[in-house]
Amino acid sequence: MSDMTEAPSMSAVAGAMSMGDNMDLLAGISLRISVEVGSASMTLSELLRLGEGSVVELDRQANDFLDIFANGTLIARGEIVDVDGRYGIRVVDVVAADRRLAGLERRS
């Protein structure tokens, strides 16, 4: 190819790949999954006064669902479960795809 006029268009390339091919391409990508129990705001002086046994009140109730993030994007909500003596998360609600994509666009 001597110039870009001879290159296949992106739509032609995308059309040549099936949905299964796209998923196979993405399936091996590693993601960082994190779970947020809650959050709190405090001043630096309040933070410095924390010590062993201090309690920080979070912005959620004990029975509220936890937020599950993939690379910082909210993807689901869940609850803590015990799996052979270790913590696990049971997914109870998956965030709608349009909300997940909006989170990705916000960071680009």
Buried (B, 14 or more C-beta within 10 A) or exposed (E): EEEEEEEEEEEEEEEEEEEEEEEEEEEEEEEEEEBEEBEEEEEEEEEEEEEEEEEEEEEBEEEEBBBBBBBEBBBBBBBEEEEEEEEEBEEEEEBEEEEBEEBEEEEE
